[in-house]
């Protein structure tokens, strides 16, 4: 009899795909299951399941610490819960289950099988936690009597990344990907007004990373706008970028310009004969086109609300432009099958602004591609571009608009520089307030101590994070705060306003310091605390890095998003959504 050791099992403990995979393997091969992190005994379709005991509720810093805590707690209980006399071999599912299975196999002198569905190398993880997991996976693969690759991707990774020999390595006998029913490939249409080379803020970067990650799991089409002279479609494997020229039609103002390119987007999608399974729109700027395509193609719509006019205006919707924006935000939320927001704060804001039922909303945070950020290290002499050798660097990066609170930072700089002169404030980015902010710094006599860099490329910004001593985000309104993630991923402490998503991303006193918005005195004091205590600053930076590795990686975000798409598609498939166009579709 095979003893299967796992941390997940459908339907008892479900955290991801592993629960379903393990159930499929056990149903096919038979045996008994040792379920880690669970108490009690169960019978699952004739299969005996033994809980190895609950994991102690002790705070841990990362998934590796948690896995070993679970291992030690389980192995102390197993001798009192499991009769080994019928066990012929022990199979550990994924690295957490395999850690326990390996030690049990040594104790009972039974063959050890390492069952692999995916690897950290395949997921392209990076950083301290990822490297630890890779080393564990490599160790288990070396020590196992047999390594069973449940997916083709895992088989390739074990051979090429971990160097496991063909003699030890076997593929899943069923020939399927991970012993689950074959899943049809999804076709996803992302509709966004931001996408490289047209980038304004965090929205465009989020869509870029999501689309690239999804292209490994589905066919992805991005419907977007181009820049003058750069309106060219792109096709790279499963990623297809469809661009329209937003200046084809003359507009009367900003809103009519948005309407014009939305019209062109609908025409582009229809002429391209797109038939997606899901339409995913981003913010109000593509809501008109997305809603029209939803009904013309009879395709479920998902909207991600990156921000709201209600939040930006503090609930004051007065001007014609504000009213139109607010209308399209409400209409997109109303029309959507699901509404995605990036933080708990945004969830409450959207519910309040549009009177949505809470169960229609899903929280999906933004992420960081650690491998991309880690690949950029400061160039020789680059620090001299920003500050003198003896100056500390306080960095801000973002749009120069009222909501970002750059004026509050300049007021705080005035306070700090009245007490010490060894600080340089580097303000990266651009926006309508830039010249006012430069004038303000000049009036205060801070011209030589505040450097306005203008917009930095992603590569320049990633290097600038690593040169900074403190990264400051003094926003008055911030739905999420991707700059905070990037700074934490760079190992830097963050001083941020206690608003919106920032108060969820930054852990006060652990990864940075939170201050009241619009309070230059509090902002100055927090910055000085970190400048005076470099040991504390370094500790906060390291803790922030671990937090990003564990919670805010784009690969994790994308995998969860794909599950959302599949669930919505399944719900749509059994719905009774009928239109008069159905007869046309049938005849075609």
N, C-alpha and C positions, 0 to 999 in steps of 0.2 A: 504494500500500500504506500502511496505517495503522501507525505505530509506537506501541504502547501502553506507557506508562511507569507502573510501579506498584511499591509496596513489598510487596504481598501477592499471591499467586497460588496457588490450590489446584491440586495438592496440595504444591507445592514450598515455599511459605512461607505458613503459615496462622497468623494471630494473631486474626482475627475474621471477620465476615461479608464484609469487603472481598474476601478471597481468592476466595470463591465467586462474588461478584458479577462480579468482573473476568473470571473464567474464562467465565462465561455470556455476557458482552458480546463477548469476543474470539471465542468459538465462533460467535457469530451474525454478527459483522461481518468477521472475518478479520483478517490482519495479522501483525505480528511483535511480540514482547514484550521490553521492556527491564526486567529485574527488579532493582530496587535492593537492595543489601545482600546480594547473592548472587554467587558465583563460578561460572564454567563455562558451558557451553552445553548446552541440553536440547531435546528434541523432545516436545511435549505434544499428543497427538492430531493430529499433522500440523502443529502450529504451532511455529515456531522461537522459543525463549526464550534470550535472551542475558543472562547475569549481568553487572551493572555493576561488580562488585567488592565485597569485604567492607568493611563500615564499621569504621574503627579502633576498637579496644577502649579508648576513653578515657572516663573518668567525665564525665557531663554532669548538669546540674541539673534539666533538664526536657525535655519532648518536643520543644519548639521547637529548643533547642540540638542535640538529637540529629538532628533532621530536617536542619538545615543542615550538620552534620558529614557526614551521609550524602550530601547534595547535592554538597558540595565534593569528597568522595572519589570519587563516581561520575563527575562531569564530568571529572575528571583521567584517568579510565580509558576513558571512552566512545570517544574518537577512535581508540583502538587495538583496540576490540572491535566496532565497529559500522560497516557499510558503508552510507552514506546514499543511495546512488544510486537505490534503489528506493522510497524513502520519499516519499509524497505529502502526508501530514499527520501531526501528532504529537498524541496524545491522552494527557493526564495524568489519572490516576485518583486522586481525592481530593487534598487540598492538598499532601501530601508528594510524591506522584508528579508533580503538576502543576508544582511548583517547578522540577524538573529538566526537564520537558517544555517549559516556557515558554522557558528559556534555550536549549535545543536548537533550538526553533522559530525563535528569533531568529538563532541562528548559521547554520542551514541555510535560512533564509528560507522556511519552510513554515507553512501554517496551523496555529494552536494551538487545540486543543479541550480545554476543562476539563470533565471528567466528574465530576459531583457526586452522591454517594449520600446524604450527610447533611452538615449544617453545624453549626458550634459554636453558632450562634444558635439553631438548631433544638434542639440538646441542652441549651440554656439554661445553658451554661457561664458562669462568672463568675471574676473574679480576674485576676491578671497574665497567666498562661499563656493563659487563655481569650481575653482581649482581644487578645493577640498573634496567636492563631490566627484570630480573626475578621478582623483587619486583613489577614492574609495571604490569606484566602479572598476578601475583598472586592477586594483588588488583583488577584488572579488572574482573578476574574470580569470585572473591568473590562478587563483586558488581553487576554483571550481573544477569538479570532475568533468562536468559538461556545461556548456553555455548554450542556452536556447534563445535564439533571436526570433522574436515574434513578429517583426516587421522587416521589410527589405531595407528600410533606412537604418534600423538598428544593426542589421547584419553587416551592412557596408561600414557603419561607424566602428563596430567592434573589430573588423578586419583592418581598416585603414588607420583609425585613430588610436586604437588600443593594441593593435598587433596580435590579435588572438588567432591562433593557428586553425586551419581548416579541420584538423583532426579533432579538435575540442569543440568547435563551433558548429551548431546545427541550426537550420532554419525551421520555422514552424511547420510541422508535418502537413497541416491543412493547406498550406500554400497561400493562405489569406493573410491580409495585414492584421496581425494581432488577434486572430481567432474571432473576429467580429464580422457580421454581415457586411458585404461590400457597400460602401457609401458612395452615392453618386456625387460627381464633382459639382460644386456650387458655382454659379456665375453671379458675381456681385458687381453692382454698379455703384461706385462712390461718386457723389456729386458735390464738388467743392469749388469755391471761387479761388481758393489758394492751393497752389501746387507748384513746385519748382519749375521754372525760375521765378514765378510770381509768389513771393512769400512776404507776409506782413507781420504775422505773430505766431503764437503757438499753435493755432488751428492748422495752418499749412504744414507745420512740422509733424503734427499728430497724424494727419491724413497721409503724409509721405511714409512714415514708419508703419502705419497700419496697412497700407496698400502693399508695401514691399513684403511684410510678413505674411499677409493673407495670400499673396501670390504663390506661396509654397504649399498652400492648402486648397486653393480654389482658383478659378479664372477671375481676374479682377480687371474691371474697366473703370478708369477715372475720367469723369467728364468735368472739364475745367476750362479756364480761360488762358490765353497766351499773352505774351507781351509783344509790342510792335516789332515786327521782323522776326519773331520767334513763335509763330503759330504753326507748329508742326506736330503731327501725331507721332507717337512712339509705340513700338511693340517689342517687348522683351520677355520672351518665354510666356508666362501666364499673366503678365502685367501689360495692359494696353492703355495708353494715355491718349484721350481724344480732346483736342483743344479747339476752341472757337476764338475768333478775333472779336474782342469786346467793343471795338471801334468801327465795326462794319456799319452799324446804324448810328446816326447822330442822336444824341440824347439832350435833354433839357436841364439835367441836373443829376445828382448822384443816384437818386432812387430810380429815375427813368433809365439811367445807364444800366442799373442792375436789371431792370425789366427787359431791356434790350438784349443783354447777353443771356438771360434766362430763355428768352424766345429762341435765340440761336442754339442754345443747348438742347432744347426739345427737338429742333430740326435736325441737329447733328445726330442725336440718339436714334431718331426714327429713320434717317437716311442710312445709318450704319446697320440697320436691321437688328438692333440689340434686343435680346429677349432674356433679361436677367431674372434670377430667382428672387433677389432682394435688391431694393434700392435703398441706399444709405446716404442721406443728405446731412450736410454740416452747416448749421446755423441758418438764419433767415435768408441770407443772400442767395441761396440756391433753392429756397422753398418753393417759389412759383413753378419752376421747371420740374422739380421732383414730384410735386403734387399732381401736375398734369400727366407726367409719365406714369405715375402710379395708376391713374384711371385709364389712360390709353392702353397700357400694356397689362392691366389687371395684375399688378405686382405689388406685394406688400412693401410698405415704406417704413423705414426706421430713421429717426432724426436724432442727431447728437446736438444738444444745446450747450455750446461752449460758453455762452454768456447770454444775458437778456437785456433788453432796453429798460425793462422795469428795474433791474438791478443797477445798471449804469446810471439811471436818472433818479435813483433812490425813490422809485415809485411815482415819479412825476411825469406822466405821459401827456404832453401839452401840444407840441408843435405838430404840423402835418407829417413831417418825416418820422417823428417818434410814433405817431399813431399808425402809420403804415408799417413800420418795422414791428411794432407790437402786434399788429394784426397778423402778419405773416408768421411770427413766432407762435402765436396762439393757433393759427390754422394748421401749421406744420405739426404741432403737438397733437391737435385734434385728429388729424388725418393719419398719424403714424400708428403702426401696430405696437411699437415700443418706443419709449423716449429714453435716451441714454444721457446721463450727466456724469461729470467727472469727480464729484465730491458730495458728501452728505449735505454740505451747506447749499450747493446748487440744487440738490433735490428739493429742499425746503423752499428755496427761492422759486423754482419752477412750479411747484404745487400751488404756492401762494399767488403767483402771477397769473396762472392760466387755469386755476381750479381743477387740476388733474387728479384722478384717483392715484393713490400712492403705488398701487400694484402695477401701474402702467410704466413706472420708471425703474430703470436699472442704473446702478452706479458702476462706472468703468473708469478707473483713473488713467491718467496719461502715464507714459513710461519714458525710459531712457535706454538707448542702445549703448550699453557699456563698452562693447568692443570698439565702436566708432569713437566714443569719447576718449577712451584710453589710448587710442592709436595716435593722438595728437599731443606731443610734448613741446614745451616752449623752445623756440629756436635760440641759438646762441646770440646773446645781446638783445633779445626781444624785450626783456624787462626794462631796458633803458628807454624804450619807446614810451613807457608809461610813467616811470618814476625814477628818481635818483636812488642810488644804492642804499642810502640810509633811511629812505622813506617807506613807511608801511602803505600797502595798497588796499583801499576800500573800493570795491567794485559794485556798480549798478549796471544791469543790462535790461533793456526793455524800451517800449515806445515812450516818447516824450509827450504824454497826455496827462490830464488832471488825475485820472484814476490811478495812475502809477505812482503818484506822490513824490516825484523827483524834486519838487520845490521844498517838500518837507526835509528831504535829504540835504539840500543845500543849506537850509536853516540849521540842521544838526551839524553840518560841516563847519558853519560859522561858530557854533558853540565849542566844538572840539578844538578847532584851530586857535581859539582864544586861549586855550590852556596848553596846547602842545603843537609843534610845527613839523613833527616828523611823520606826517600823514599826507598821502596823495589820494584824492577822490577821483576815480576814473568812471566816467558816465558814458556808457556805450549805447548806441541806438540812435533813433531819429524820430521826428514827429512834429506836429504843429506847434508845440510849446518850446521847441529847441532854442529859438532865438530869444524868447522871453527868459528862459532859464540861464542862458549865457549872459544876458543883460543883468539878471539878478546876481549872478556870481561876480560880475564885474563891479556892480554897485557896492557889494559887500567887501570889495578888495581882495577877492579870493581867486583871481584869475590864474595865478601861477600854481595854485593848489588844487584846482578842479580842471580836469582834462575831459573835454567833450570829444570823443573819438569818431562820432558818426556811426553809421551802421557797420558792424563787423560781420565778416563771413562766419559761417558755422565753425570752420577750422580755427579762425582767429579767436573766436569767442571761447572755444574749448581750451585753447592755450592760455587765454586771459584768466579763466577760472583758476588755473593751476598756479598762476603768478600772484593771485590775490591772497591777502591775509584774511579778509572778511568779505562776504558777499551780502549786500543789503537789498531788501525788497520792501520798500516803504509804502506799498499800495493802499489806496483807500477802498478799492474794489478789486477782488481777485478771485474768480471762480475756481482756479486751481493753483497755478504758479509753477509752470514747468521749469523756470529759472532756478527755483529752489531745489528741484530734483537734480538738475544738472550740476549745481554747486555742491550738493551733498554727494553726488556720484564722483565728483572731483576731489572729495575729501576735505571740503572747506566748511567752516561753520557759517551759519546763516542768521542774520538779524532780519526779522520780517514782522509785518503788521499782523495783529491778531484778527484777521478778517478772512471770510470765505474759506477756500480750500487751503490757504496757507496755514491756518490753524490746525489742519489735519495732516498736512505733509510734514511740517516742522514740529518736532516734539520739543516743547519748551524745556530748557535746561539739559537736554540730552543731545540734540542735533543742532541746536541753535537757541536763540532767545527771541521770544515774541513780545511785541510792545503794542500799546494802543495806537490805532491809526491816527495820523495827523498830529502826533505829539513829538516835536523835534527834541525836546528835553529828554524824554524817555529813549528816543532813538539814539541820541548822542551817548547817553549813559551806557546803553547796551553795547554799542560799538567799542567804546572805551574799555569796557569790561573784558572784551576779547583781545583787544590790543595790548592791555596790560598783563594778560595772563595767557601767553602762547601755549602753555601746557594744556590748559582748559580748551583753548581753541582747537588744538590738534586732536584732543580726545573727542570733542564734538564732531569734528570732521570725520574721524574714523567710524564713529557710531552712525553718522549719517550715511556713509558709504554702505555699511552693512544693511541699513534699513532699505536703501534703494535696491540692493542686490536681492533682498528677500521679497519685496512687495511691488516694486515699480519697474520691472523689466518688460520691454515691449513684447518679447516672445510670450510671456505669460498673458499679457493683455490681449494679444492677437488670438491665442488659443481660446480664451474665454469668449471673445467676440464671435469666433467661428461657431461656438456652441449656441450663442444667441441666434445667429442666422439660421442654424439648422432647426432650432426649436420653433422659430417664427415660420419657417418654411413648412414644417410638419403641421403646425396649427392651420396655416393657410390651405394646405392640401386637403384637409377634411372640412373646410368651411363651405358655406353655400353662397359665395360671392358671385353674382351673375350680372352681366352687362349685355346690352344689345350688340356689343361687338363680338360676343362669343360665336354667333353664327358666321360672322366674317372670318374669324380665326379658324373655324371648323372647315369652311370652304377652301381656305388657303392651305 
